[in-house]
Amino acid sequence: KGVMLTHKNYLDHFKTIVVHGIQLAQNLQLPQDDAAICFLPIYHAMGYSGVITNIIRGQTIVMMRKYSLEKLLHLVEKYKPSSIVAAPTIVQQIAKNPIAKKYNLSSIRAIGSGGSKLDEGTMKKILKEFPNVELVAQGYGMTEAVTVLSHMTGRKNDPLDCVGKPLPGVDIKIVDPDTNEFLPQGGIGEIRFKAP
């Protein structure tokens, strides 16, 4: 979908994402000289956000021209990234496809996911089947917000079924769409946000 965003929207977003990424890397004690495998399309918000963020963080970036599970697994084995960010369908492929067992994925300690809900069963399977993975975390966002509005912090006691707290500078509220009244925690309503 087409969304009008300003240059300032992008700059503010990347500042926020880099600060969050550094905090997450520190919480998980990820190496600074890490590699990033970028396999999401860069015409999509999550794809280009990952590329720019990794450039800002000074990481080696490995671009995949076209996604395939086997190619991704090969690149993970070769370049040894400590984390990957993927759509839930890709995380499900890694968890459920027996081909993943053929590759050494022991470098991966964290998996971030967004775009739609990642089911708890897949998250638990990843944590069980891949013992070096310490964190499978979801985030919440949308193109209108450049990408991410909230994400988990990378602490081991984070609940699996949560998309985390708002990133710095992001305000989120849940309201009744008919009355515009704020809803209490746990209320079901419309998500409204304000981001830099």
PEJORA-V512486 format. One record per backbone hydrogen bond with DSSP energy under -1.0 kcal/mol. CO is the residue of the C=O (numbers start at 1). NH is the residue of the N-H. E is the energy in kcal/mol with one decimal. If there is no record, write none. Layout:
CO;NH;E
CO;NH;E
This chain:
6;10;-1.8
7;11;-2.5
8;12;-2.9
9;13;-2.3
10;14;-2.7
11;15;-2.1
12;16;-2.2
13;17;-2.9
14;18;-2.5
15;19;-2.1
16;20;-2.5
17;21;-3.2
18;22;-2.6
19;23;-2.2
20;24;-2.9
21;25;-2.6
22;26;-2.4
23;27;-2.7
24;28;-2.0
25;30;-2.7
34;60;-1.6
36;62;-3.1
38;64;-2.4
41;44;-1.6
44;48;-2.4
45;49;-2.0
46;50;-1.4
47;51;-1.7
48;52;-2.6
49;53;-2.5
50;54;-2.1
51;55;-2.1
52;56;-2.6
53;57;-2.0
54;59;-2.5
55;58;-1.3
60;36;-3.0
62;38;-2.9
68;72;-2.5
69;73;-2.6
70;74;-2.3
71;75;-2.4
72;76;-2.4
73;77;-2.2
74;78;-2.2
75;79;-3.1
76;80;-1.9
82;109;-3.5
82;110;-1.5
84;112;-2.8
87;90;-1.1
87;91;-1.8
88;92;-2.7
89;93;-1.8
90;94;-2.3
91;95;-2.2
92;96;-2.5
93;97;-2.5
97;100;-1.9
98;101;-1.3
99;102;-1.5
100;103;-1.1
105;108;-1.7
109;134;-2.7
109;135;-1.4
110;84;-1.6
111;137;-2.8
112;86;-2.7
113;139;-2.0
119;123;-1.8
120;124;-2.7
121;125;-2.2
122;126;-2.5
123;127;-2.2
124;128;-2.0
125;129;-3.3
126;130;-2.3
130;133;-1.9
135;111;-2.4
137;113;-2.3
140;149;-3.7
140;150;-2.0
142;145;-1.7
143;146;-2.2
145;147;-1.9
147;142;-2.1
149;167;-2.8
150;140;-2.5
151;165;-1.1
155;158;-1.9
165;151;-1.6
167;170;-2.2
171;194;-2.4
173;192;-2.7
174;183;-2.7
175;190;-3.1
176;180;-2.9
181;176;-2.5
184;187;-2.6
190;175;-2.4
192;173;-2.7
194;171;-2.8
